[in-house]
Amino acid sequence: MLEINNLSVFYGGIQALYALSLSVEKGDIVSVIGANGAGKSTLLRSIAGDQKYVGQIRFEGEQIPSESYCVVHKGISLVPEGRRIFPGLTVLENLRAGAYSRSDKDGIMRDMEEVFTIFPRLKERIKQLGGSLSGGEQQMLAIGRALLASPKLLLLDEPTLGLAPIIINELFDKIIEINQKKGITVIMVEQNAYAALELAKKAYVLATGQIVMSGTGAELLEKGDIIESYLGSKAEER
């Protein structure tokens, strides 16, 4: 589904990614782990069209456009780090914002109901302002908003950041449900490395802008000591 070849990203004179190459198969959950500053978020922003880059990113055989709104039309949705919902809009208005690129009213209503099935609390709080929700509920809203764009590929940037353990477990279950029941391919950047590897069919470890290890989630879990050497303080979250 996704092929990245020789991807490099620069912030002025600082290089964030170095000739990075990876692939993602349709229907997989792929985890990208690494310490802070490894380039994980830069990778997702590049795929989403929010970051200028050098190299090639091909989605379903075609080079993806460089503008984020065009990438959404192609079927790629990003849930950014920090959620970035609209705090002054209601839950319903936030969800509708996710469907801004669509004109199929029946399809939007169907997807809205599917979001409420996955995240029942959003339906309970449908008229509540986004900014008044708990952190976990805001993350659910951010994912729901992305689903309203009807993506084929969902990009999740640190979806459990700052959440309580019980909410983290629930959210991981929802990600599996989205992948298996809706057939949406997922690329997830996640601070909870070991939990992310347990979910992933395929995984990549990034360090200083380069892929230093890859394999199935199970294979990388067996290399825990090696992985910890690349994760720094994140290793404590095992």
Secondary structure as GFF3:
##gff-version 3
##sequence-region A 1 238
A	DSSP	beta_strand	2	11	.	.	.	ID=ss1
A	DSSP	beta_strand	14	24	.	.	.	ID=ss2
A	DSSP	beta_strand	29	33	.	.	.	ID=ss3
A	DSSP	alpha_helix	40	47	.	.	.	ID=ss4
A	DSSP	beta_strand	54	59	.	.	.	ID=ss5
A	DSSP	beta_strand	62	63	.	.	.	ID=ss6
A	DSSP	alpha_helix	68	74	.	.	.	ID=ss7
A	DSSP	beta_strand	76	79	.	.	.	ID=ss8
A	DSSP	alpha_helix	91	98	.	.	.	ID=ss9
A	DSSP	alpha_helix	105	118	.	.	.	ID=ss10
A	DSSP	alpha_helix	120	124	.	.	.	ID=ss11
A	DSSP	three_ten_helix	130	132	.	.	.	ID=ss12
A	DSSP	alpha_helix	135	147	.	.	.	ID=ss13
A	DSSP	beta_strand	153	157	.	.	.	ID=ss14
A	DSSP	alpha_helix	165	182	.	.	.	ID=ss15
A	DSSP	beta_strand	185	189	.	.	.	ID=ss16
A	DSSP	alpha_helix	193	199	.	.	.	ID=ss17
A	DSSP	beta_strand	202	207	.	.	.	ID=ss18
A	DSSP	beta_strand	210	215	.	.	.	ID=ss19
A	DSSP	alpha_helix	217	221	.	.	.	ID=ss20
A	DSSP	alpha_helix	224	231	.	.	.	ID=ss21
A	DSSP	three_ten_helix	232	237	.	.	.	ID=ss22
###
